[in-house]
């Protein structure tokens, strides 16, 4: 099993890693956003690290939080 590299990811790029069988990028992104919305601790951690809502990418600290709360894709 390969460990996810903690680096900058486009939101769709990271979503596709979590949902590789989803037919579209948008569908994968919607699924990831749903998972994040369900996890209040993750939401609060992302807000605390200063992630803007309309950002196009996840920075390494945000990726690390997502992996911590959701696990490896």
N, CA, C and O atoms as CSV, one atom per row, in Angstrom:
chain,resi,resn,atom,element,x,y,z
A,1,UNK,N,N,0.835,-1.175,0.000
A,1,UNK,CA,C,0.000,0.000,0.000
A,1,UNK,C,C,0.886,1.246,0.000
A,1,UNK,O,O,1.811,1.355,0.805
A,2,UNK,N,N,0.604,2.172,-0.893
A,2,UNK,CA,C,1.393,3.379,-1.038
A,2,UNK,C,C,0.838,4.478,-0.133
A,2,UNK,O,O,-0.376,4.635,-0.007
A,3,UNK,N,N,1.732,5.230,0.492
A,3,UNK,CA,C,1.336,6.332,1.354
A,3,UNK,C,C,1.155,7.586,0.508
A,3,UNK,O,O,1.951,7.861,-0.391
A,4,UNK,N,N,0.095,8.348,0.806
A,4,UNK,CA,C,-0.177,9.573,0.078
A,4,UNK,C,C,0.909,10.595,0.360
A,4,UNK,O,O,1.239,10.849,1.518
A,5,UNK,N,N,1.464,11.179,-0.685
A,5,UNK,CA,C,2.443,12.250,-0.538
A,5,UNK,C,C,1.721,13.507,-0.069
A,5,UNK,O,O,0.727,13.913,-0.670
A,6,UNK,N,N,2.213,14.120,0.995
A,6,UNK,CA,C,1.626,15.352,1.519
A,6,UNK,C,C,2.246,16.507,0.742
A,6,UNK,O,O,3.407,16.863,0.944
A,7,UNK,N,N,1.447,17.080,-0.145
A,7,UNK,CA,C,1.881,18.180,-1.011
A,7,UNK,C,C,0.641,18.965,-1.418
A,7,UNK,O,O,-0.461,18.654,-0.964
A,8,UNK,N,N,0.800,19.969,-2.260
A,8,UNK,CA,C,-0.350,20.708,-2.771
A,8,UNK,C,C,-1.087,19.824,-3.783
A,8,UNK,O,O,-0.472,19.241,-4.675
A,9,UNK,N,N,-2.411,19.734,-3.631
A,9,UNK,CA,C,-3.274,19.001,-4.560
A,9,UNK,C,C,-4.388,19.917,-5.031
A,9,UNK,O,O,-4.930,20.697,-4.248
A,10,UNK,N,N,-4.729,19.824,-6.308
A,10,UNK,CA,C,-5.961,20.431,-6.759
A,10,UNK,C,C,-7.098,19.707,-6.060
A,10,UNK,O,O,-6.993,18.513,-5.779
A,11,UNK,N,N,-8.182,20.416,-5.775
A,11,UNK,CA,C,-9.284,19.778,-5.047
A,11,UNK,C,C,-9.822,18.566,-5.792
A,11,UNK,O,O,-10.086,17.530,-5.181
A,12,UNK,N,N,-9.986,18.686,-7.107
A,12,UNK,CA,C,-10.481,17.555,-7.897
A,12,UNK,C,C,-9.480,16.407,-7.908
A,12,UNK,O,O,-9.862,15.238,-7.878
A,13,UNK,N,N,-8.204,16.749,-7.952
A,13,UNK,CA,C,-7.151,15.727,-7.968
A,13,UNK,C,C,-7.204,14.889,-6.684
A,13,UNK,O,O,-7.142,13.661,-6.738
A,14,UNK,N,N,-7.317,15.552,-5.540
A,14,UNK,CA,C,-7.389,14.817,-4.278
A,14,UNK,C,C,-8.697,14.036,-4.185
A,14,UNK,O,O,-8.713,12.901,-3.707
A,15,UNK,N,N,-9.776,14.633,-4.634
A,15,UNK,CA,C,-11.079,13.957,-4.607
A,15,UNK,C,C,-11.034,12.669,-5.432
A,15,UNK,O,O,-11.601,11.654,-5.030
A,16,UNK,N,N,-10.361,12.710,-6.584
A,16,UNK,CA,C,-10.255,11.516,-7.432
A,16,UNK,C,C,-9.469,10.406,-6.746
A,16,UNK,O,O,-9.721,9.224,-6.983
A,17,UNK,N,N,-8.515,10.784,-5.895
A,17,UNK,CA,C,-7.772,9.763,-5.153
A,17,UNK,C,C,-8.680,9.071,-4.142
A,17,UNK,O,O,-8.562,7.865,-3.922
A,18,UNK,N,N,-9.574,9.821,-3.536
A,18,UNK,CA,C,-10.516,9.239,-2.574
A,18,UNK,C,C,-11.660,8.496,-3.258
A,18,UNK,O,O,-12.185,7.523,-2.716
A,19,UNK,N,N,-12.043,8.951,-4.439
A,19,UNK,CA,C,-13.186,8.356,-5.152
A,19,UNK,C,C,-12.804,8.026,-6.601
A,19,UNK,O,O,-13.325,8.644,-7.530
A,20,UNK,N,N,-11.908,7.066,-6.800
A,20,UNK,CA,C,-11.414,6.774,-8.148
A,20,UNK,C,C,-12.462,6.191,-9.090
A,20,UNK,O,O,-12.312,6.284,-10.308
A,21,UNK,N,N,-13.513,5.594,-8.549
A,21,UNK,CA,C,-14.517,4.958,-9.406
A,21,UNK,C,C,-15.666,5.897,-9.766
A,21,UNK,O,O,-16.562,5.519,-10.521
A,22,UNK,N,N,-15.645,7.115,-9.233
A,22,UNK,CA,C,-16.676,8.091,-9.569
A,22,UNK,C,C,-16.479,8.516,-11.015
A,22,UNK,O,O,-15.351,8.742,-11.453
A,23,UNK,N,N,-17.575,8.624,-11.757
A,23,UNK,CA,C,-17.488,8.869,-13.196
A,23,UNK,C,C,-16.889,10.226,-13.562
A,23,UNK,O,O,-16.165,10.329,-14.552
A,24,UNK,N,N,-17.178,11.265,-12.783
A,24,UNK,CA,C,-16.702,12.603,-13.133
A,24,UNK,C,C,-15.888,13.212,-11.995
A,24,UNK,O,O,-16.002,12.809,-10.838
A,25,UNK,N,N,-15.058,14.201,-12.361
A,25,UNK,CA,C,-14.302,14.942,-11.354
A,25,UNK,C,C,-15.248,15.652,-10.398
A,25,UNK,O,O,-15.037,15.659,-9.185
A,26,UNK,N,N,-16.286,16.244,-10.957
A,26,UNK,CA,C,-17.257,16.985,-10.147
A,26,UNK,C,C,-17.944,16.056,-9.149
A,26,UNK,O,O,-18.152,16.429,-7.994
A,27,UNK,N,N,-18.292,14.862,-9.585
A,27,UNK,CA,C,-18.904,13.893,-8.685
A,27,UNK,C,C,-17.972,13.511,-7.551
A,27,UNK,O,O,-18.394,13.418,-6.398
A,28,UNK,N,N,-16.699,13.288,-7.878
A,28,UNK,CA,C,-15.708,12.949,-6.857
A,28,UNK,C,C,-15.541,14.112,-5.880
A,28,UNK,O,O,-15.454,13.906,-4.670
A,29,UNK,N,N,-15.498,15.321,-6.407
A,29,UNK,CA,C,-15.352,16.499,-5.562
A,29,UNK,C,C,-16.564,16.678,-4.648
A,29,UNK,O,O,-16.411,17.008,-3.472
A,30,UNK,N,N,-17.743,16.465,-5.175
A,30,UNK,CA,C,-18.955,16.546,-4.348
A,30,UNK,C,C,-18.932,15.507,-3.231
A,30,UNK,O,O,-19.338,15.792,-2.104
A,31,UNK,N,N,-18.457,14.306,-3.544
A,31,UNK,CA,C,-18.358,13.255,-2.518
A,31,UNK,C,C,-17.380,13.657,-1.411
A,31,UNK,O,O,-17.670,13.487,-0.227
A,32,UNK,N,N,-16.217,14.193,-1.807
A,32,UNK,CA,C,-15.228,14.602,-0.809
A,32,UNK,C,C,-15.769,15.750,0.037
A,32,UNK,O,O,-15.602,15.749,1.257
A,33,UNK,N,N,-16.409,16.718,-0.589
A,33,UNK,CA,C,-17.006,17.826,0.164
A,33,UNK,C,C,-18.048,17.309,1.152
A,33,UNK,O,O,-18.141,17.806,2.275
A,34,UNK,N,N,-18.826,16.322,0.743
A,34,UNK,CA,C,-19.836,15.724,1.620
A,34,UNK,C,C,-19.174,15.086,2.837
A,34,UNK,O,O,-19.619,15.290,3.966
A,35,UNK,N,N,-18.115,14.317,2.611
A,35,UNK,CA,C,-17.398,13.678,3.712
A,35,UNK,C,C,-16.847,14.723,4.676
A,35,UNK,O,O,-16.918,14.553,5.893
A,36,UNK,N,N,-16.293,15.812,4.123
A,36,UNK,CA,C,-15.745,16.880,4.962
A,36,UNK,C,C,-16.861,17.534,5.778
A,36,UNK,O,O,-16.683,17.805,6.965
A,37,UNK,N,N,-18.006,17.788,5.150
A,37,UNK,CA,C,-19.146,18.396,5.861
A,37,UNK,C,C,-19.652,17.503,6.988
A,37,UNK,O,O,-20.098,18.002,8.022
A,38,UNK,N,N,-19.587,16.192,6.798
A,38,UNK,CA,C,-20.035,15.255,7.832
A,38,UNK,C,C,-19.098,15.209,9.034
A,38,UNK,O,O,-19.518,14.849,10.133
A,39,UNK,N,N,-17.845,15.567,8.834
A,39,UNK,CA,C,-16.841,15.486,9.888
A,39,UNK,C,C,-16.605,16.891,10.461
A,39,UNK,O,O,-15.778,17.649,9.954
A,40,UNK,N,N,-17.334,17.218,11.512
A,40,UNK,CA,C,-17.274,18.559,12.106
A,40,UNK,C,C,-15.867,18.892,12.602
A,40,UNK,O,O,-15.416,20.029,12.463
A,41,UNK,N,N,-15.174,17.914,13.177
A,41,UNK,CA,C,-13.809,18.162,13.655
A,41,UNK,C,C,-12.884,18.534,12.500
A,41,UNK,O,O,-12.052,19.431,12.632
A,42,UNK,N,N,-13.029,17.849,11.375
A,42,UNK,CA,C,-12.229,18.170,10.197
A,42,UNK,C,C,-12.589,19.559,9.685
A,42,UNK,O,O,-11.700,20.352,9.375
A,43,UNK,N,N,-13.869,19.859,9.595
A,43,UNK,CA,C,-14.294,21.193,9.154
A,43,UNK,C,C,-13.662,22.272,10.015
A,43,UNK,O,O,-13.102,23.237,9.495
A,44,UNK,N,N,-13.748,22.112,11.322
A,44,UNK,CA,C,-13.191,23.106,12.244
A,44,UNK,C,C,-11.678,23.223,12.111
A,44,UNK,O,O,-11.132,24.323,12.194
A,45,UNK,N,N,-11.002,22.103,11.906
A,45,UNK,CA,C,-9.545,22.117,11.743
A,45,UNK,C,C,-9.154,22.847,10.459
A,45,UNK,O,O,-8.185,23.606,10.449
A,46,UNK,N,N,-9.898,22.624,9.380
A,46,UNK,CA,C,-9.608,23.312,8.119
A,46,UNK,C,C,-9.849,24.816,8.241
A,46,UNK,O,O,-9.078,25.617,7.711
A,47,UNK,N,N,-10.904,25.191,8.929
A,47,UNK,CA,C,-11.184,26.612,9.154
A,47,UNK,C,C,-10.081,27.230,10.012
A,47,UNK,O,O,-9.622,28.338,9.732
A,48,UNK,N,N,-9.659,26.523,11.046
A,48,UNK,CA,C,-8.626,27.023,11.952
A,48,UNK,C,C,-7.289,27.233,11.252
A,48,UNK,O,O,-6.527,28.124,11.629
A,49,UNK,N,N,-6.996,26.424,10.236
A,49,UNK,CA,C,-5.723,26.596,9.523
A,49,UNK,C,C,-5.842,27.652,8.416
A,49,UNK,O,O,-4.870,27.923,7.711
A,50,UNK,N,N,-7.030,28.245,8.264
A,50,UNK,CA,C,-7.193,29.374,7.347
A,50,UNK,C,C,-7.579,29.017,5.926
A,50,UNK,O,O,-7.388,29.824,5.016
A,51,UNK,N,N,-8.116,27.830,5.717
A,51,UNK,CA,C,-8.492,27.429,4.358
A,51,UNK,C,C,-9.684,28.259,3.863
A,51,UNK,O,O,-10.742,28.248,4.491
A,52,UNK,N,N,-9.523,28.983,2.738
A,52,UNK,CA,C,-10.662,29.709,2.176
A,52,UNK,C,C,-11.669,28.741,1.547
A,52,UNK,O,O,-11.279,27.716,0.988
A,53,UNK,N,N,-12.952,29.064,1.638
A,53,UNK,CA,C,-13.995,28.171,1.106
A,53,UNK,C,C,-13.865,27.950,-0.398
A,53,UNK,O,O,-14.115,26.847,-0.884
A,54,UNK,N,N,-13.488,28.957,-1.115
A,54,UNK,CA,C,-13.458,28.862,-2.579
A,54,UNK,C,C,-12.070,28.596,-3.163
A,54,UNK,O,O,-11.820,28.869,-4.337
A,55,UNK,N,N,-11.182,28.066,-2.343
A,55,UNK,CA,C,-9.832,27.752,-2.816
A,55,UNK,C,C,-9.887,26.684,-3.906
A,55,UNK,O,O,-10.769,25.825,-3.893
A,56,UNK,N,N,-8.966,26.736,-4.828
A,56,UNK,CA,C,-8.892,25.769,-5.920
A,56,UNK,C,C,-8.019,24.569,-5.584
A,56,UNK,O,O,-8.015,23.566,-6.297
A,57,UNK,N,N,-7.282,24.687,-4.487
A,57,UNK,CA,C,-6.347,23.613,-4.139
A,57,UNK,C,C,-6.285,23.439,-2.628
A,57,UNK,O,O,-6.692,24.308,-1.857
A,58,UNK,N,N,-5.767,22.299,-2.239
A,58,UNK,CA,C,-5.497,22.030,-0.832
A,58,UNK,C,C,-3.985,22.130,-0.631
A,58,UNK,O,O,-3.207,21.511,-1.357
A,59,UNK,N,N,-3.588,22.914,0.361
A,59,UNK,CA,C,-2.177,23.042,0.691
A,59,UNK,C,C,-1.769,21.886,1.600
A,59,UNK,O,O,-2.629,21.215,2.171
A,60,UNK,N,N,-0.458,21.645,1.742
A,60,UNK,CA,C,-0.007,20.464,2.488
A,60,UNK,C,C,-0.614,20.325,3.890
A,60,UNK,O,O,-0.970,19.218,4.294
A,61,UNK,N,N,-0.736,21.421,4.630
A,61,UNK,CA,C,-1.307,21.306,5.978
A,61,UNK,C,C,-2.775,20.886,5.921
A,61,UNK,O,O,-3.250,20.180,6.811
A,62,UNK,N,N,-3.490,21.307,4.893
A,62,UNK,CA,C,-4.886,20.912,4.713
A,62,UNK,C,C,-4.990,19.442,4.302
A,62,UNK,O,O,-5.860,18.715,4.781
A,63,UNK,N,N,-4.108,19.021,3.424
A,63,UNK,CA,C,-4.071,17.614,2.998
A,63,UNK,C,C,-3.768,16.720,4.202
A,63,UNK,O,O,-4.381,15.665,4.370
A,64,UNK,N,N,-2.818,17.149,5.038
A,64,UNK,CA,C,-2.475,16.368,6.230
A,64,UNK,C,C,-3.685,16.233,7.160
A,64,UNK,O,O,-3.911,15.165,7.729
A,65,UNK,N,N,-4.456,17.302,7.316
A,65,UNK,CA,C,-5.657,17.238,8.152
A,65,UNK,C,C,-6.694,16.291,7.559
A,65,UNK,O,O,-7.301,15.497,8.278
A,66,UNK,N,N,-6.893,16.376,6.255
A,66,UNK,CA,C,-7.872,15.504,5.592
A,66,UNK,C,C,-7.478,14.037,5.770
A,66,UNK,O,O,-8.321,13.196,6.084
A,67,UNK,N,N,-6.213,13.741,5.570
A,67,UNK,CA,C,-5.741,12.358,5.729
A,67,UNK,C,C,-5.861,11.912,7.190
A,67,UNK,O,O,-6.217,10.765,7.462
A,68,UNK,N,N,-5.567,12.813,8.124
A,68,UNK,CA,C,-5.675,12.479,9.538
A,68,UNK,C,C,-7.115,12.110,9.911
A,68,UNK,O,O,-7.353,11.114,10.594
A,69,UNK,N,N,-8.071,12.929,9.452
A,69,UNK,CA,C,-9.471,12.696,9.827
A,69,UNK,C,C,-10.193,11.660,8.967
A,69,UNK,O,O,-11.074,10.956,9.461
A,70,UNK,N,N,-9.835,11.562,7.703
A,70,UNK,CA,C,-10.543,10.637,6.806
A,70,UNK,C,C,-9.758,9.371,6.493
A,70,UNK,O,O,-10.315,8.405,5.971
A,71,UNK,N,N,-8.477,9.374,6.808
A,71,UNK,CA,C,-7.634,8.231,6.466
A,71,UNK,C,C,-7.041,8.396,5.076
A,71,UNK,O,O,-7.375,9.330,4.347
A,72,UNK,N,N,-6.174,7.491,4.731
A,72,UNK,CA,C,-5.529,7.496,3.410
A,72,UNK,C,C,-6.568,7.168,2.330
A,72,UNK,O,O,-7.469,6.359,2.554
A,73,UNK,N,N,-6.435,7.795,1.172
A,73,UNK,CA,C,-7.372,7.424,0.078
A,73,UNK,C,C,-7.089,6.030,-0.435
A,73,UNK,O,O,-7.770,5.556,-1.345
